[in-house]
Every structure is written in C-alpha cells, then in structure tokens.
Amino acid sequence: MGYDFDIVYKKGASNRVADALSRKYEGEEDETADPGVLTRPIWQDWETIEEEIQKDEELRKIIEELKVDPEAHGNYTLENERLHYKGRLVLSTTSH
C-alpha cells in the first residue's frame, strides 16, 4: 500500500500562493511570531450554539452525565466544555 502521486516543481512566479507564504518581508522584525501558524479559526457564534444546546434537553443531559462520568456515553466527549461526537462538534437539531 502506497501513494500514487508526482511531485512537480513550479517556479515562484507560477506558484504565487506558496511563494507568498514562504516570504519574509524586508523590515519584518517580529521574532515572537510563530511562522507555523498562518490562521486560527474563530467562531463568532459560540454563544448562539451554546444557547441552542442549553435548550436541548437531551444534549444537556448527556453533558451533565459526561461531567460525572466521561465514559458514560461511548463516542461522546467533552472538549473544552463543548460536546463532541467521534471528535466532531455537536450542534442542536434546532441549530440554524
């Protein structure tokens, strides 16, 4: 079992995205910046999601039981106080 792919070199001028990401601009002195971090996702609707989950009696019950016993619901987990199922964020069925 292996991978079937070809590595193809593109010159900087024809590969603008990679070229732009790999450059450090002149005069840039910020040594505290982490070059490995390009973006960080930010959800602006956390409050809405949490309100919807609090209104969902079944999800509230699962969360409370997981707080007492993290193994209580098989594939459900609490990560940073947020409910996940098989590693994915759980939304209420009423979520927009």
C-alpha positions in Angstrom: 0.0 0.0 0.0 1.4 3.3 -1.0 0.7 6.6 -2.5 0.5 7.3 -6.2 1.5 10.9 -6.9 4.0 13.0 -8.8 6.0 15.9 -7.3 6.0 18.7 -9.8 8.2 21.8 -9.3 6.6 25.2 -10.0 8.7 28.3 -10.2 7.9 31.0 -7.7 6.3 33.2 -10.3 3.8 30.5 -11.4 3.2 29.3 -7.8 2.1 32.6 -6.2 0.4 31.1 -3.1 3.3 29.1 -2.0 5.7 31.9 -2.9 3.7 34.4 -0.9 3.5 32.1 2.2 7.2 31.4 2.2 8.4 35.0 2.1 9.6 37.1 5.0 9.2 40.7 4.0 12.0 43.2 4.4 12.0 45.1 7.7 9.9 42.5 9.4 11.5 42.1 12.9 8.8 40.2 14.9 10.7 37.3 16.3 7.8 36.3 18.5 5.5 35.4 15.6 5.1 31.7 15.0 5.8 31.0 11.3 3.9 27.7 11.6 0.6 29.4 12.4 -1.0 31.1 9.5 -4.6 31.3 10.6 -6.7 30.4 13.6 -10.4 29.7 13.2 -12.6 31.9 15.2 -16.3 31.1 15.7 -18.3 34.2 16.4 -21.5 32.2 17.1 -20.3 30.2 20.1 -22.9 31.9 22.3 -25.7 31.0 19.9 -24.5 27.4 19.7 -24.3 27.1 23.5 -27.8 28.7 23.9 -29.3 26.2 21.5 -27.6 23.3 23.2 -28.8 24.5 26.6 -32.4 24.5 25.2 -31.9 20.9 24.0 -32.9 18.7 27.0 -31.3 15.5 25.5 -27.9 17.2 24.9 -28.0 18.9 28.3 -28.5 15.5 29.9 -25.6 14.0 28.0 -23.3 16.9 29.0 -24.2 16.6 32.7 -23.7 12.8 32.7 -20.3 13.2 31.0 -19.2 15.7 33.6 -19.8 13.0 36.2 -18.5 10.0 34.2 -16.5 10.8 31.0 -17.2 7.2 29.7 -21.0 7.4 30.2 -21.9 7.9 26.6 -19.5 5.9 24.4 -18.4 8.2 21.5 -19.5 11.4 23.1 -16.8 13.6 24.8 -16.4 17.0 26.4 -13.6 19.0 24.9 -13.2 22.5 26.5 -16.7 22.2 27.9 -18.1 21.6 24.4 -19.9 18.4 23.4 -18.3 16.3 20.6 -19.3 13.0 19.0 -16.5 11.0 17.5 -14.3 14.1 17.7 -16.8 16.4 15.9 -18.6 19.3 17.5 -22.3 18.5 18.3 -24.9 21.0 17.3 -28.5 21.0 18.4 -31.1 19.8 15.9 -32.6 23.3 16.1 -29.3 24.9 15.1 -29.5 27.3 12.1 
